[in-house]
Amino acid sequence: MSKKLAIITGAASGLGLALTKHLLSQNWRVCMADTNATIGDQLASELGDDVLFIPTDVSIYSQQANLFAKAFEFGGQRLDFAALNAGIDDKQSLYSTKEELDERGGPKELNLVTLKVDLDAVVQGIWLFKYYARRNADKKGGKIVITSSAAGLYPMDTNPLYTAAKHALVGLTRACGPRFMAEDSITVNCICPAFVPTGLCPPHVLHLFPKEHITPMSTVLRAHDTFLADDTMSGKVVELSLDQLYYREQPDWANDSQRWLGTESKSLWDEAYLSGS
Ligand SMILES: NC(=O)c1ccc[n+]([C@@H]2O[C@H](COP(=O)([O-])OP(=O)(O)OC[C@H]3O[C@@H](n4cnc5c(N)ncnc54)[C@H](O)[C@@H]3O)[C@@H](O)[C@H]2O)c1
């Protein structure tokens, strides 16, 4: 049987690169995607024949679609896993006091690229994965692990847009995970790492960071291994801190009415959305 094929976005650095090397050591083929083509090409040639690097800005749909098409071909008509991992922090501060005006004399539009990369691109990644996973030659279905963040569970006031996107990924995982597993044999889970030293952190901050609050890369890889080894978990959110994995459940229902709406009103919604699918 051919080797398993993974797509990893944001693979030229940090978590994505560590996961690439980890999967290669376990006999996978990996399609690495990143905007950094210089490093990506260099890494691909160093890492050998089981790696294909596709320069990709995941926030541009046509580029991500090209990535999935090329990866499926590279895998010999198979796609087993996507780590939807690329992410960036806030690129313009919501709190900025610098006032740039547009032609009408009002404030210029805020730069929302963080939402495009950290949220929109992940949704499109799931959309593309579903298409190819249904066409897998051997076994239909596959696995998706989304990289959210501890900022998907707790607010990070310095990065409100990053916080919003990462919280949204938690909701997205919980909403679609169980259903994709039931309908397409696709598991969708997400990881919420605490602080892991990578390129995301400015070097001068890295230098100052107390060692006792650093989560090692081994915890991130263990979480991926756990989701890759399991066909029954989907819609799960795991917080990664230090050497521990903490499975985080959705909040308790506030009262019986909320529980009914969340669990038993499904048939009403199914009927309401029937014509729109
Ligand atoms: N490092 C941490 O402490 C930490 C904690 C929680 C969550 N995360 C998340 O982990 C993920 C990976 O981050 P990292 O820490 O490895 O950072 P990193 O900066 O080391 O790596 C991110 C990679 O993504 C690439 N990238 C950025 N925008 C892209 C785009 N539009 N399309 C494709 N590639 C793009 C970058 O070029 C880079 O190679 C991110 O989603 C981040 O939010 C990181």
The ligand as an SDF file (V2000), in Angstrom:
LIG
                    3D

 44 48  0  0  0  0  0  0  0  0999 V2000
    4.0170   29.1960   19.0730 N   0  0  0  0  0  0  0  0  0  0  0  0
    3.0560   29.2950   19.9480 C   0  0  0  0  0  0  0  0  0  0  0  0
    3.2740   29.5920   21.1380 O   0  0  0  0  0  0  0  0  0  0  0  0
    1.6390   29.0310   19.5370 C   0  0  0  0  0  0  0  0  0  0  0  0
    0.6700   28.8980   20.5470 C   0  0  0  0  0  0  0  0  0  0  0  0
   -0.6380   28.6530   20.1730 C   0  0  0  0  0  0  0  0  0  0  0  0
   -0.9720   28.5330   18.8490 C   0  0  0  0  0  0  0  0  0  0  0  0
   -0.0040   28.6810   17.8880 N   0  0  0  0  0  0  0  0  0  0  0  0
   -0.4250   28.5340   16.4960 C   0  0  0  0  0  0  0  0  0  0  0  0
    0.4020   27.5910   15.8640 O   0  0  0  0  0  0  0  0  0  0  0  0
    0.3730   27.8250   14.4640 C   0  0  0  0  0  0  0  0  0  0  0  0
    1.7820   27.7910   13.9260 C   0  0  0  0  0  0  0  0  0  0  0  0
    2.5050   28.8800   14.4920 O   0  0  0  0  0  0  0  0  0  0  0  0
    4.0300   28.8070   14.9140 P   0  0  0  0  0  0  0  0  0  0  0  0
    4.1060   29.1480   16.3390 O   0  0  0  0  0  0  0  0  0  0  0  0
    4.6230   27.5490   14.4220 O   0  0  0  0  0  0  0  0  0  0  0  0
    4.5620   30.0710   14.1350 O   0  0  0  0  0  0  0  0  0  0  0  0
    5.6930   30.2560   13.0250 P   0  0  0  0  0  0  0  0  0  0  0  0
    5.6340   31.7050   12.7200 O   0  0  0  0  0  0  0  0  0  0  0  0
    6.9690   29.6570   13.4930 O   0  0  0  0  0  0  0  0  0  0  0  0
    5.1570   29.4210   11.7920 O   0  0  0  0  0  0  0  0  0  0  0  0
    4.0270   29.8080   11.0590 C   0  0  0  0  0  0  0  0  0  0  0  0
    4.2840   29.5520    9.5890 C   0  0  0  0  0  0  0  0  0  0  0  0
    3.0800   29.9080    8.8890 O   0  0  0  0  0  0  0  0  0  0  0  0
    3.4600   30.5620    7.7060 C   0  0  0  0  0  0  0  0  0  0  0  0
    2.3580   31.3870    7.2180 N   0  0  0  0  0  0  0  0  0  0  0  0
    1.9520   32.5890    7.6850 C   0  0  0  0  0  0  0  0  0  0  0  0
    0.9260   33.0520    6.9590 N   0  0  0  0  0  0  0  0  0  0  0  0
    0.6640   32.1140    6.0210 C   0  0  0  0  0  0  0  0  0  0  0  0
   -0.2730   32.0200    4.9600 C   0  0  0  0  0  0  0  0  0  0  0  0
   -1.1440   33.0110    4.6980 N   0  0  0  0  0  0  0  0  0  0  0  0
   -0.2690   30.9120    4.1860 N   0  0  0  0  0  0  0  0  0  0  0  0
    0.6370   29.9180    4.4080 C   0  0  0  0  0  0  0  0  0  0  0  0
    1.5610   29.9660    5.3720 N   0  0  0  0  0  0  0  0  0  0  0  0
    1.5800   31.0490    6.1790 C   0  0  0  0  0  0  0  0  0  0  0  0
    4.6910   31.3730    8.0710 C   0  0  0  0  0  0  0  0  0  0  0  0
    5.4500   31.7410    6.9290 O   0  0  0  0  0  0  0  0  0  0  0  0
    5.4150   30.4180    9.0130 C   0  0  0  0  0  0  0  0  0  0  0  0
    6.3310   29.6150    8.3060 O   0  0  0  0  0  0  0  0  0  0  0  0
   -0.3390   29.1580   14.2670 C   0  0  0  0  0  0  0  0  0  0  0  0
   -1.6720   28.9230   13.8760 O   0  0  0  0  0  0  0  0  0  0  0  0
   -0.3010   29.7700   15.6490 C   0  0  0  0  0  0  0  0  0  0  0  0
   -1.3600   30.6640   15.8570 O   0  0  0  0  0  0  0  0  0  0  0  0
    1.2860   28.9170   18.2130 C   0  0  0  0  0  0  0  0  0  0  0  0
  1  2  1  0
  2  3  2  0
  2  4  1  0
  4  5  1  0
  4 44  2  0
  5  6  2  0
  6  7  1  0
  7  8  2  0
  8  9  1  0
  8 44  1  0
  9 10  1  0
  9 42  1  0
 10 11  1  0
 11 12  1  0
 11 40  1  0
 12 13  1  0
 13 14  1  0
 14 15  2  0
 14 16  1  0
 14 17  1  0
 17 18  1  0
 18 19  2  0
 18 20  1  0
 18 21  1  0
 21 22  1  0
 22 23  1  0
 23 24  1  0
 23 38  1  0
 24 25  1  0
 25 26  1  0
 25 36  1  0
 26 27  1  0
 26 35  1  0
 27 28  2  0
 28 29  1  0
 29 30  1  0
 29 35  2  0
 30 31  1  0
 30 32  2  0
 32 33  1  0
 33 34  2  0
 34 35  1  0
 36 37  1  0
 36 38  1  0
 38 39  1  0
 40 41  1  0
 40 42  1  0
 42 43  1  0
M  CHG  2   8   1  16  -1
M  END
$$$$
